[in-house]
Amino acid sequence: MDPDVTTAEADPAQTHHRGTVRQICDHLKVMCAAGTGEVLVDLQLTTDSPEEFLDLAAEFMAELA
């Protein structure tokens, strides 16, 4: 998954590839509940610096905890 992380909520039909951290995490939870064995989330194209990458990864971890 290579999501386009946004600050504004996306259309629910797009959350498989675009939306807020919460929306994308909700989609990931649905995928896991459906029996998906592994999900990779690539944040490299969404961030501009290592610090921003780590901050965004921390947001995802907090939302999924």
mmCIF file as Biopython writes it, N, C-alpha, C and O atoms, coordinates in Angstrom:
data_model
#
loop_
_atom_site.group_PDB
_atom_site.id
_atom_site.type_symbol
_atom_site.label_atom_id
_atom_site.label_alt_id
_atom_site.label_comp_id
_atom_site.label_asym_id
_atom_site.label_entity_id
_atom_site.label_seq_id
_atom_site.pdbx_PDB_ins_code
_atom_site.Cartn_x
_atom_site.Cartn_y
_atom_site.Cartn_z
_atom_site.occupancy
_atom_site.B_iso_or_equiv
_atom_site.auth_seq_id
_atom_site.auth_asym_id
_atom_site.pdbx_PDB_model_num
ATOM 1   N N  . MET A ? 1  ? 0.848   -1.166  0.000  1.0 0.0 1  A 1 
ATOM 2   C CA . MET A ? 1  ? 0.000   0.000   0.000  1.0 0.0 1  A 1 
ATOM 3   C C  . MET A ? 1  ? 0.898   1.234   0.000  1.0 0.0 1  A 1 
ATOM 4   O O  . MET A ? 1  ? 1.813   1.344   0.816  1.0 0.0 1  A 1 
ATOM 5   N N  . ASP A ? 2  ? 0.637   2.140   -0.899 1.0 0.0 2  A 1 
ATOM 6   C CA . ASP A ? 2  ? 1.401   3.384   -1.002 1.0 0.0 2  A 1 
ATOM 7   C C  . ASP A ? 2  ? 0.411   4.545   -0.879 1.0 0.0 2  A 1 
ATOM 8   O O  . ASP A ? 2  ? 0.047   5.158   -1.882 1.0 0.0 2  A 1 
ATOM 9   N N  . PRO A ? 3  ? -0.025  4.847   0.348  1.0 0.0 3  A 1 
ATOM 10  C CA . PRO A ? 3  ? -1.106  5.813   0.523  1.0 0.0 3  A 1 
ATOM 11  C C  . PRO A ? 3  ? -0.680  7.260   0.340  1.0 0.0 3  A 1 
ATOM 12  O O  . PRO A ? 3  ? 0.468   7.632   0.587  1.0 0.0 3  A 1 
ATOM 13  N N  . ASP A ? 4  ? -1.626  8.054   -0.095 1.0 0.0 4  A 1 
ATOM 14  C CA . ASP A ? 4  ? -1.477  9.507   -0.134 1.0 0.0 4  A 1 
ATOM 15  C C  . ASP A ? 4  ? -2.130  10.010  1.148  1.0 0.0 4  A 1 
ATOM 16  O O  . ASP A ? 4  ? -3.355  10.100  1.232  1.0 0.0 4  A 1 
ATOM 17  N N  . VAL A ? 5  ? -1.311  10.337  2.145  1.0 0.0 5  A 1 
ATOM 18  C CA . VAL A ? 5  ? -1.818  10.765  3.442  1.0 0.0 5  A 1 
ATOM 19  C C  . VAL A ? 5  ? -2.180  12.243  3.362  1.0 0.0 5  A 1 
ATOM 20  O O  . VAL A ? 5  ? -1.358  13.076  2.978  1.0 0.0 5  A 1 
ATOM 21  N N  . THR A ? 6  ? -3.415  12.555  3.727  1.0 0.0 6  A 1 
ATOM 22  C CA . THR A ? 6  ? -3.918  13.924  3.639  1.0 0.0 6  A 1 
ATOM 23  C C  . THR A ? 6  ? -4.322  14.433  5.020  1.0 0.0 6  A 1 
ATOM 24  O O  . THR A ? 6  ? -4.497  13.650  5.954  1.0 0.0 6  A 1 
ATOM 25  N N  . THR A ? 7  ? -4.465  15.732  5.136  1.0 0.0 7  A 1 
ATOM 26  C CA . THR A ? 7  ? -4.943  16.305  6.395  1.0 0.0 7  A 1 
ATOM 27  C C  . THR A ? 7  ? -6.463  16.404  6.400  1.0 0.0 7  A 1 
ATOM 28  O O  . THR A ? 7  ? -7.085  16.428  7.462  1.0 0.0 7  A 1 
ATOM 29  N N  . ALA A ? 8  ? -7.057  16.460  5.220  1.0 0.0 8  A 1 
ATOM 30  C CA . ALA A ? 8  ? -8.516  16.497  5.100  1.0 0.0 8  A 1 
ATOM 31  C C  . ALA A ? 8  ? -9.028  15.093  4.796  1.0 0.0 8  A 1 
ATOM 32  O O  . ALA A ? 8  ? -8.373  14.319  4.098  1.0 0.0 8  A 1 
ATOM 33  N N  . GLU A ? 9  ? -10.196 14.780  5.322  1.0 0.0 9  A 1 
ATOM 34  C CA . GLU A ? 9  ? -10.766 13.458  5.082  1.0 0.0 9  A 1 
ATOM 35  C C  . GLU A ? 9  ? -11.066 13.263  3.602  1.0 0.0 9  A 1 
ATOM 36  O O  . GLU A ? 9  ? -11.529 14.173  2.914  1.0 0.0 9  A 1 
ATOM 37  N N  . ALA A ? 10 ? -10.792 12.059  3.138  1.0 0.0 10 A 1 
ATOM 38  C CA . ALA A ? 10 ? -11.054 11.697  1.746  1.0 0.0 10 A 1 
ATOM 39  C C  . ALA A ? 10 ? -12.413 11.017  1.649  1.0 0.0 10 A 1 
ATOM 40  O O  . ALA A ? 10 ? -12.993 10.607  2.655  1.0 0.0 10 A 1 
ATOM 41  N N  . ASP A ? 11 ? -12.902 10.906  0.436  1.0 0.0 11 A 1 
ATOM 42  C CA . ASP A ? 11 ? -14.123 10.153  0.178  1.0 0.0 11 A 1 
ATOM 43  C C  . ASP A ? 11 ? -13.905 8.721   0.670  1.0 0.0 11 A 1 
ATOM 44  O O  . ASP A ? 11 ? -12.863 8.133   0.382  1.0 0.0 11 A 1 
ATOM 45  N N  . PRO A ? 12 ? -14.854 8.148   1.400  1.0 0.0 12 A 1 
ATOM 46  C CA . PRO A ? 12 ? -14.683 6.791   1.926  1.0 0.0 12 A 1 
ATOM 47  C C  . PRO A ? 12 ? -14.330 5.750   0.862  1.0 0.0 12 A 1 
ATOM 48  O O  . PRO A ? 12 ? -13.681 4.752   1.175  1.0 0.0 12 A 1 
ATOM 49  N N  . ALA A ? 13 ? -14.737 5.960   -0.367 1.0 0.0 13 A 1 
ATOM 50  C CA . ALA A ? 13 ? -14.416 5.021   -1.441 1.0 0.0 13 A 1 
ATOM 51  C C  . ALA A ? 13 ? -12.943 5.069   -1.831 1.0 0.0 13 A 1 
ATOM 52  O O  . ALA A ? 13 ? -12.469 4.184   -2.543 1.0 0.0 13 A 1 
ATOM 53  N N  . GLN A ? 14 ? -12.213 6.084   -1.379 1.0 0.0 14 A 1 
ATOM 54  C CA . GLN A ? 14 ? -10.806 6.243   -1.748 1.0 0.0 14 A 1 
ATOM 55  C C  . GLN A ? 14 ? -9.834  5.839   -0.647 1.0 0.0 14 A 1 
ATOM 56  O O  . GLN A ? 14 ? -8.622  5.882   -0.858 1.0 0.0 14 A 1 
ATOM 57  N N  . THR A ? 15 ? -10.336 5.449   0.523  1.0 0.0 15 A 1 
ATOM 58  C CA . THR A ? 15 ? -9.433  5.253   1.659  1.0 0.0 15 A 1 
ATOM 59  C C  . THR A ? 15 ? -8.488  4.067   1.500  1.0 0.0 15 A 1 
ATOM 60  O O  . THR A ? 15 ? -7.619  3.861   2.347  1.0 0.0 15 A 1 
ATOM 61  N N  . HIS A ? 16 ? -8.637  3.291   0.443  1.0 0.0 16 A 1 
ATOM 62  C CA . HIS A ? 16 ? -7.665  2.225   0.198  1.0 0.0 16 A 1 
ATOM 63  C C  . HIS A ? 16 ? -6.347  2.793   -0.337 1.0 0.0 16 A 1 
ATOM 64  O O  . HIS A ? 16 ? -5.350  2.076   -0.407 1.0 0.0 16 A 1 
ATOM 65  N N  . HIS A ? 17 ? -6.338  4.062   -0.711 1.0 0.0 17 A 1 
ATOM 66  C CA . HIS A ? 17 ? -5.092  4.664   -1.197 1.0 0.0 17 A 1 
ATOM 67  C C  . HIS A ? 17 ? -4.941  6.142   -0.837 1.0 0.0 17 A 1 
ATOM 68  O O  . HIS A ? 17 ? -3.913  6.747   -1.143 1.0 0.0 17 A 1 
ATOM 69  N N  . ARG A ? 18 ? -5.953  6.733   -0.192 1.0 0.0 18 A 1 
ATOM 70  C CA . ARG A ? 18 ? -5.879  8.162   0.124  1.0 0.0 18 A 1 
ATOM 71  C C  . ARG A ? 18 ? -6.753  8.462   1.330  1.0 0.0 18 A 1 
ATOM 72  O O  . ARG A ? 18 ? -7.839  7.905   1.485  1.0 0.0 18 A 1 
ATOM 73  N N  . GLY A ? 19 ? -6.251  9.370   2.196  1.0 0.0 19 A 1 
ATOM 74  C CA . GLY A ? 19 ? -7.052  9.801   3.334  1.0 0.0 19 A 1 
ATOM 75  C C  . GLY A ? 19 ? -6.186  10.198  4.511  1.0 0.0 19 A 1 
ATOM 76  O O  . GLY A ? 19 ? -4.958  10.226  4.425  1.0 0.0 19 A 1 
ATOM 77  N N  . THR A ? 20 ? -6.856  10.504  5.614  1.0 0.0 20 A 1 
ATOM 78  C CA . THR A ? 20 ? -6.136  10.853  6.836  1.0 0.0 20 A 1 
ATOM 79  C C  . THR A ? 20 ? -5.509  9.590   7.422  1.0 0.0 20 A 1 
ATOM 80  O O  . THR A ? 20 ? -5.831  8.476   7.010  1.0 0.0 20 A 1 
ATOM 81  N N  . VAL A ? 21 ? -4.624  9.775   8.375  1.0 0.0 21 A 1 
ATOM 82  C CA . VAL A ? 21 ? -4.013  8.617   9.038  1.0 0.0 21 A 1 
ATOM 83  C C  . VAL A ? 21 ? -5.111  7.727   9.607  1.0 0.0 21 A 1 
ATOM 84  O O  . VAL A ? 21 ? -5.059  6.506   9.461  1.0 0.0 21 A 1 
ATOM 85  N N  . ARG A ? 22 ? -6.099  8.327   10.252 1.0 0.0 22 A 1 
ATOM 86  C CA . ARG A ? 22 ? -7.186  7.538   10.839 1.0 0.0 22 A 1 
ATOM 87  C C  . ARG A ? 22 ? -7.935  6.750   9.769  1.0 0.0 22 A 1 
ATOM 88  O O  . ARG A ? 22 ? -8.222  5.568   9.960  1.0 0.0 22 A 1 
ATOM 89  N N  . GLN A ? 23 ? -8.256  7.391   8.643  1.0 0.0 23 A 1 
ATOM 90  C CA . GLN A ? 23 ? -8.991  6.705   7.581  1.0 0.0 23 A 1 
ATOM 91  C C  . GLN A ? 23 ? -8.185  5.542   7.012  1.0 0.0 23 A 1 
ATOM 92  O O  . GLN A ? 23 ? -8.724  4.457   6.793  1.0 0.0 23 A 1 
ATOM 93  N N  . ILE A ? 24 ? -6.916  5.764   6.778  1.0 0.0 24 A 1 
ATOM 94  C CA . ILE A ? 24 ? -6.086  4.702   6.219  1.0 0.0 24 A 1 
ATOM 95  C C  . ILE A ? 24 ? -5.935  3.569   7.225  1.0 0.0 24 A 1 
ATOM 96  O O  . ILE A ? 24 ? -5.967  2.398   6.848  1.0 0.0 24 A 1 
ATOM 97  N N  . CYS A ? 25 ? -5.772  3.906   8.496  1.0 0.0 25 A 1 
ATOM 98  C CA . CYS A ? 25 ? -5.667  2.871   9.531  1.0 0.0 25 A 1 
ATOM 99  C C  . CYS A ? 25 ? -6.970  2.091   9.656  1.0 0.0 25 A 1 
ATOM 100 O O  . CYS A ? 25 ? -6.945  0.877   9.858  1.0 0.0 25 A 1 
ATOM 101 N N  . ASP A ? 26 ? -8.090  2.763   9.540  1.0 0.0 26 A 1 
ATOM 102 C CA . ASP A ? 26 ? -9.376  2.053   9.556  1.0 0.0 26 A 1 
ATOM 103 C C  . ASP A ? 26 ? -9.438  1.054   8.409  1.0 0.0 26 A 1 
ATOM 104 O O  . ASP A ? 26 ? -9.915  -0.067  8.585  1.0 0.0 26 A 1 
ATOM 105 N N  . HIS A ? 27 ? -8.961  1.455   7.241  1.0 0.0 27 A 1 
ATOM 106 C CA . HIS A ? 27 ? -8.932  0.543   6.093  1.0 0.0 27 A 1 
ATOM 107 C C  . HIS A ? 27 ? -7.987  -0.630  6.365  1.0 0.0 27 A 1 
ATOM 108 O O  . HIS A ? 27 ? -8.309  -1.771  6.034  1.0 0.0 27 A 1 
ATOM 109 N N  . LEU A ? 28 ? -6.837  -0.361  6.960  1.0 0.0 28 A 1 
ATOM 110 C CA . LEU A ? 28 ? -5.901  -1.436  7.292  1.0 0.0 28 A 1 
ATOM 111 C C  . LEU A ? 28 ? -6.524  -2.427  8.270  1.0 0.0 28 A 1 
ATOM 112 O O  . LEU A ? 28 ? -6.332  -3.636  8.138  1.0 0.0 28 A 1 
ATOM 113 N N  . LYS A ? 29 ? -7.261  -1.924  9.242  1.0 0.0 29 A 1 
ATOM 114 C CA . LYS A ? 29 ? -7.931  -2.798  10.215 1.0 0.0 29 A 1 
ATOM 115 C C  . LYS A ? 29 ? -8.954  -3.696  9.527  1.0 0.0 29 A 1 
ATOM 116 O O  . LYS A ? 29 ? -9.082  -4.869  9.875  1.0 0.0 29 A 1 
ATOM 117 N N  . VAL A ? 30 ? -9.680  -3.153  8.557  1.0 0.0 30 A 1 
ATOM 118 C CA . VAL A ? 30 ? -10.646 -3.954  7.802  1.0 0.0 30 A 1 
ATOM 119 C C  . VAL A ? 30 ? -9.916  -5.042  7.020  1.0 0.0 30 A 1 
ATOM 120 O O  . VAL A ? 30 ? -10.367 -6.186  6.976  1.0 0.0 30 A 1 
ATOM 121 N N  . MET A ? 31 ? -8.799  -4.691  6.408  1.0 0.0 31 A 1 
ATOM 122 C CA . MET A ? 31 ? -8.018  -5.679  5.659  1.0 0.0 31 A 1 
ATOM 123 C C  . MET A ? 31 ? -7.561  -6.814  6.573  1.0 0.0 31 A 1 
ATOM 124 O O  . MET A ? 31 ? -7.645  -7.985  6.205  1.0 0.0 31 A 1 
ATOM 125 N N  . CYS A ? 32 ? -7.085  -6.468  7.747  1.0 0.0 32 A 1 
ATOM 126 C CA . CYS A ? 32 ? -6.611  -7.488  8.691  1.0 0.0 32 A 1 
ATOM 127 C C  . CYS A ? 32 ? -7.763  -8.352  9.187  1.0 0.0 32 A 1 
ATOM 128 O O  . CYS A ? 32 ? -7.609  -9.565  9.331  1.0 0.0 32 A 1 
ATOM 129 N N  . ALA A ? 33 ? -8.905  -7.746  9.449  1.0 0.0 33 A 1 
ATOM 130 C CA . ALA A ? 33 ? -10.073 -8.501  9.901  1.0 0.0 33 A 1 
ATOM 131 C C  . ALA A ? 33 ? -10.563 -9.464  8.822  1.0 0.0 33 A 1 
ATOM 132 O O  . ALA A ? 33 ? -11.164 -10.495 9.126  1.0 0.0 33 A 1 
ATOM 133 N N  . ALA A ? 34 ? -10.303 -9.121  7.567  1.0 0.0 34 A 1 
ATOM 134 C CA . ALA A ? 34 ? -10.717 -9.972  6.451  1.0 0.0 34 A 1 
ATOM 135 C C  . ALA A ? 34 ? -9.756  -11.131 6.223  1.0 0.0 34 A 1 
ATOM 136 O O  . ALA A ? 34 ? -9.973  -11.960 5.340  1.0 0.0 34 A 1 
ATOM 137 N N  . GLY A ? 35 ? -8.694  -11.184 7.023  1.0 0.0 35 A 1 
ATOM 138 C CA . GLY A ? 35 ? -7.767  -12.301 6.925  1.0 0.0 35 A 1 
ATOM 139 C C  . GLY A ? 35 ? -6.512  -12.037 6.116  1.0 0.0 35 A 1 
ATOM 140 O O  . GLY A ? 35 ? -5.767  -12.970 5.816  1.0 0.0 35 A 1 
ATOM 141 N N  . THR A ? 36 ? -6.266  -10.801 5.761  1.0 0.0 36 A 1 
ATOM 142 C CA . THR A ? 36 ? -5.035  -10.480 5.045  1.0 0.0 36 A 1 
ATOM 143 C C  . THR A ? 36 ? -3.851  -10.815 5.940  1.0 0.0 36 A 1 
ATOM 144 O O  . THR A ? 36 ? -3.783  -10.358 7.081  1.0 0.0 36 A 1 
ATOM 145 N N  . GLY A ? 37 ? -2.931  -11.602 5.435  1.0 0.0 37 A 1 
ATOM 146 C CA . GLY A ? 37 ? -1.814  -12.064 6.244  1.0 0.0 37 A 1 
ATOM 147 C C  . GLY A ? 37 ? -0.733  -11.029 6.472  1.0 0.0 37 A 1 
ATOM 148 O O  . GLY A ? 37 ? -0.045  -11.062 7.492  1.0 0.0 37 A 1 
ATOM 149 N N  . GLU A ? 38 ? -0.577  -10.114 5.534  1.0 0.0 38 A 1 
ATOM 150 C CA . GLU A ? 38 ? 0.490   -9.125  5.656  1.0 0.0 38 A 1 
ATOM 151 C C  . GLU A ? 38 ? 0.105   -7.877  4.868  1.0 0.0 38 A 1 
ATOM 152 O O  . GLU A ? 38 ? -0.438  -7.965  3.767  1.0 0.0 38 A 1 
ATOM 153 N N  . VAL A ? 39 ? 0.392   -6.720  5.448  1.0 0.0 39 A 1 
ATOM 154 C CA . VAL A ? 39 ? 0.137   -5.447  4.775  1.0 0.0 39 A 1 
ATOM 155 C C  . VAL A ? 39 ? 1.380   -4.587  4.927  1.0 0.0 39 A 1 
ATOM 156 O O  . VAL A ? 39 ? 1.853   -4.368  6.043  1.0 0.0 39 A 1 
ATOM 157 N N  . LEU A ? 40 ? 1.903   -4.108  3.835  1.0 0.0 40 A 1 
ATOM 158 C CA . LEU A ? 40 ? 3.039   -3.193  3.857  1.0 0.0 40 A 1 
ATOM 159 C C  . LEU A ? 40 ? 2.537   -1.801  3.502  1.0 0.0 40 A 1 
ATOM 160 O O  . LEU A ? 40 ? 1.795   -1.623  2.536  1.0 0.0 40 A 1 
ATOM 161 N N  . VAL A ? 41 ? 2.947   -0.818  4.294  1.0 0.0 41 A 1 
ATOM 162 C CA . VAL A ? 41 ? 2.547   0.568   4.048  1.0 0.0 41 A 1 
ATOM 163 C C  . VAL A ? 41 ? 3.810   1.365   3.747  1.0 0.0 41 A 1 
ATOM 164 O O  . VAL A ? 41 ? 4.667   1.535   4.614  1.0 0.0 41 A 1 
ATOM 165 N N  . ASP A ? 42 ? 3.919   1.849   2.524  1.0 0.0 42 A 1 
ATOM 166 C CA . ASP A ? 42 ? 5.090   2.601   2.079  1.0 0.0 42 A 1 
ATOM 167 C C  . ASP A ? 42 ? 4.810   4.093   2.236  1.0 0.0 42 A 1 
ATOM 168 O O  . ASP A ? 42 ? 3.959   4.651   1.544  1.0 0.0 42 A 1 
ATOM 169 N N  . LEU A ? 43 ? 5.531   4.725   3.144  1.0 0.0 43 A 1 
ATOM 170 C CA . LEU A ? 43 ? 5.329   6.154   3.408  1.0 0.0 43 A 1 
ATOM 171 C C  . LEU A ? 43 ? 6.406   7.026   2.769  1.0 0.0 43 A 1 
ATOM 172 O O  . LEU A ? 43 ? 6.401   8.242   2.957  1.0 0.0 43 A 1 
ATOM 173 N N  . GLN A ? 44 ? 7.323   6.431   2.024  1.0 0.0 44 A 1 
ATOM 174 C CA . GLN A ? 44 ? 8.457   7.180   1.492  1.0 0.0 44 A 1 
ATOM 175 C C  . GLN A ? 44 ? 8.055   8.314   0.562  1.0 0.0 44 A 1 
ATOM 176 O O  . GLN A ? 44 ? 8.662   9.384   0.599  1.0 0.0 44 A 1 
ATOM 177 N N  . LEU A ? 45 ? 7.044   8.101   -0.269 1.0 0.0 45 A 1 
ATOM 178 C CA . LEU A ? 45 ? 6.650   9.138   -1.226 1.0 0.0 45 A 1 
ATOM 179 C C  . LEU A ? 45 ? 5.748   10.195  -0.601 1.0 0.0 45 A 1 
ATOM 180 O O  . LEU A ? 45 ? 5.478   11.228  -1.213 1.0 0.0 45 A 1 
ATOM 181 N N  . THR A ? 46 ? 5.284   9.935   0.619  1.0 0.0 46 A 1 
ATOM 182 C CA . THR A ? 46 ? 4.377   10.856  1.297  1.0 0.0 46 A 1 
ATOM 183 C C  . THR A ? 46 ? 5.127   11.903  2.102  1.0 0.0 46 A 1 
ATOM 184 O O  . THR A ? 46 ? 4.566   12.945  2.439  1.0 0.0 46 A 1 
ATOM 185 N N  . THR A ? 47 ? 6.388   11.637  2.413  1.0 0.0 47 A 1 
ATOM 186 C CA . THR A ? 47 ? 7.155   12.527  3.283  1.0 0.0 47 A 1 
ATOM 187 C C  . THR A ? 47 ? 8.332   13.142  2.538  1.0 0.0 47 A 1 
ATOM 188 O O  . THR A ? 47 ? 8.781   12.628  1.513  1.0 0.0 47 A 1 
ATOM 189 N N  . ASP A ? 48 ? 8.821   14.258  3.081  1.0 0.0 48 A 1 
ATOM 190 C CA . ASP A ? 48 ? 9.925   14.973  2.440  1.0 0.0 48 A 1 
ATOM 191 C C  . ASP A ? 48 ? 11.239  14.898  3.200  1.0 0.0 48 A 1 
ATOM 192 O O  . ASP A ? 48 ? 12.279  15.310  2.685  1.0 0.0 48 A 1 
ATOM 193 N N  . SER A ? 49 ? 11.200  14.372  4.427  1.0 0.0 49 A 1 
ATOM 194 C CA . SER A ? 49 ? 12.425  14.314  5.225  1.0 0.0 49 A 1 
ATOM 195 C C  . SER A ? 49 ? 12.368  13.103  6.150  1.0 0.0 49 A 1 
ATOM 196 O O  . SER A ? 49 ? 11.288  12.578  6.422  1.0 0.0 49 A 1 
ATOM 197 N N  . PRO A ? 50 ? 13.518  12.663  6.628  1.0 0.0 50 A 1 
ATOM 198 C CA . PRO A ? 50 ? 13.528  11.542  7.579  1.0 0.0 50 A 1 
ATOM 199 C C  . PRO A ? 50 ? 12.709  11.835  8.835  1.0 0.0 50 A 1 
ATOM 200 O O  . PRO A ? 50 ? 12.042  10.948  9.367  1.0 0.0 50 A 1 
ATOM 201 N N  . GLU A ? 51 ? 12.760  13.062  9.299  1.0 0.0 51 A 1 
ATOM 202 C CA . GLU A ? 51 ? 12.006  13.429  10.499 1.0 0.0 51 A 1 
ATOM 203 C C  . GLU A ? 51 ? 10.504  13.324  10.253 1.0 0.0 51 A 1 
ATOM 204 O O  . GLU A ? 51 ? 9.762   12.805  11.088 1.0 0.0 51 A 1 
ATOM 205 N N  . GLU A ? 52 ? 10.068  13.817  9.106  1.0 0.0 52 A 1 
ATOM 206 C CA . GLU A ? 52 ? 8.650   13.748  8.758  1.0 0.0 52 A 1 
ATOM 207 C C  . GLU A ? 52 ? 8.213   12.287  8.600  1.0 0.0 52 A 1 
ATOM 208 O O  . GLU A ? 52 ? 7.112   11.917  9.007  1.0 0.0 52 A 1 
ATOM 209 N N  . PHE A ? 53 ? 9.075   11.469  8.012  1.0 0.0 53 A 1 
ATOM 210 C CA . PHE A ? 53 ? 8.795   10.043  7.850  1.0 0.0 53 A 1 
ATOM 211 C C  . PHE A ? 53 ? 8.581   9.386   9.208  1.0 0.0 53 A 1 
ATOM 212 O O  . PHE A ? 53 ? 7.609   8.654   9.399  1.0 0.0 53 A 1 
ATOM 213 N N  . LEU A ? 54 ? 9.482   9.645   10.151 1.0 0.0 54 A 1 
ATOM 214 C CA . LEU A ? 54 ? 9.370   9.051   11.484 1.0 0.0 54 A 1 
ATOM 215 C C  . LEU A ? 54 ? 8.143   9.562   12.227 1.0 0.0 54 A 1 
ATOM 216 O O  . LEU A ? 54 ? 7.478   8.795   12.924 1.0 0.0 54 A 1 
ATOM 217 N N  . ASP A ? 55 ? 7.837   10.842  12.089 1.0 0.0 55 A 1 
ATOM 218 C CA . ASP A ? 55 ? 6.644   11.402  12.731 1.0 0.0 55 A 1 
ATOM 219 C C  . ASP A ? 55 ? 5.371   10.747  12.186 1.0 0.0 55 A 1 
ATOM 220 O O  . ASP A ? 55 ? 4.465   10.405  12.946 1.0 0.0 55 A 1 
ATOM 221 N N  . LEU A ? 56 ? 5.316   10.579  10.879 1.0 0.0 56 A 1 
ATOM 222 C CA . LEU A ? 56 ? 4.142   9.971   10.265 1.0 0.0 56 A 1 
ATOM 223 C C  . LEU A ? 56 ? 4.026   8.497   10.664 1.0 0.0 56 A 1 
ATOM 224 O O  . LEU A ? 56 ? 2.933   8.010   10.950 1.0 0.0 56 A 1 
ATOM 225 N N  . ALA A ? 57 ? 5.150   7.802   10.680 1.0 0.0 57 A 1 
ATOM 226 C CA . ALA A ? 57 ? 5.135   6.399   11.119 1.0 0.0 57 A 1 
ATOM 227 C C  . ALA A ? 57 ? 4.638   6.295   12.555 1.0 0.0 57 A 1 
ATOM 228 O O  . ALA A ? 57 ? 3.890   5.375   12.887 1.0 0.0 57 A 1 
ATOM 229 N N  . ALA A ? 58 ? 5.044   7.224   13.404 1.0 0.0 58 A 1 
ATOM 230 C CA . ALA A ? 58 ? 4.586   7.230   14.798 1.0 0.0 58 A 1 
ATOM 231 C C  . ALA A ? 58 ? 3.078   7.477   14.874 1.0 0.0 58 A 1 
ATOM 232 O O  . ALA A ? 58 ? 2.395   6.890   15.713 1.0 0.0 58 A 1 
ATOM 233 N N  . GLU A ? 59 ? 2.558   8.340   14.004 1.0 0.0 59 A 1 
ATOM 234 C CA . GLU A ? 59 ? 1.106   8.576   13.972 1.0 0.0 59 A 1 
ATOM 235 C C  . GLU A ? 59 ? 0.357   7.290   13.615 1.0 0.0 59 A 1 
ATOM 236 O O  . GLU A ? 59 ? -0.670  6.971   14.215 1.0 0.0 59 A 1 
ATOM 237 N N  . PHE A ? 60 ? 0.884   6.560   12.633 1.0 0.0 60 A 1 
ATOM 238 C CA . PHE A ? 60 ? 0.260   5.292   12.244 1.0 0.0 60 A 1 
ATOM 239 C C  . PHE A ? 60 ? 0.319   4.293   13.394 1.0 0.0 60 A 1 
ATOM 240 O O  . PHE A ? 60 ? -0.673  3.623   13.681 1.0 0.0 60 A 1 
ATOM 241 N N  . MET A ? 61 ? 1.455   4.188   14.043 1.0 0.0 61 A 1 
ATOM 242 C CA . MET A ? 61 ? 1.594   3.241   15.160 1.0 0.0 61 A 1 
ATOM 243 C C  . MET A ? 61 ? 0.634   3.587   16.293 1.0 0.0 61 A 1 
ATOM 244 O O  . MET A ? 61 ? 0.022   2.694   16.879 1.0 0.0 61 A 1 
ATOM 245 N N  . ALA A ? 62 ? 0.498   4.865   16.602 1.0 0.0 62 A 1 
ATOM 246 C CA . ALA A ? 62 ? -0.410  5.284   17.674 1.0 0.0 62 A 1 
ATOM 247 C C  . ALA A ? 62 ? -1.860  4.966   17.305 1.0 0.0 62 A 1 
ATOM 248 O O  . ALA A ? 62 ? -2.635  4.524   18.153 1.0 0.0 62 A 1 
ATOM 249 N N  . GLU A ? 63 ? -2.217  5.187   16.070 1.0 0.0 63 A 1 
ATOM 250 C CA . GLU A ? 63 ? -3.595  4.934   15.627 1.0 0.0 63 A 1 
ATOM 251 C C  . GLU A ? 63 ? -3.911  3.439   15.611 1.0 0.0 63 A 1 
ATOM 252 O O  . GLU A ? 63 ? -5.046  3.036   15.861 1.0 0.0 63 A 1 
ATOM 253 N N  . LEU A ? 64 ? -2.912  2.631   15.318 1.0 0.0 64 A 1 
ATOM 254 C CA . LEU A ? 64 ? -3.131  1.184   15.233 1.0 0.0 64 A 1 
ATOM 255 C C  . LEU A ? 64 ? -2.991  0.473   16.576 1.0 0.0 64 A 1 
ATOM 256 O O  . LEU A ? 64 ? -3.333  -0.703  16.694 1.0 0.0 64 A 1 
ATOM 257 N N  . ALA A ? 65 ? -2.493  1.178   17.580 1.0 0.0 65 A 1 
ATOM 258 C CA . ALA A ? 65 ? -2.275  0.540   18.897 1.0 0.0 65 A 1 
ATOM 259 C C  . ALA A ? 65 ? -3.575  0.238   19.599 1.0 0.0 65 A 1 
ATOM 260 O O  . ALA A ? 65 ? -3.568  -0.295  20.709 1.0 0.0 65 A 1 
#
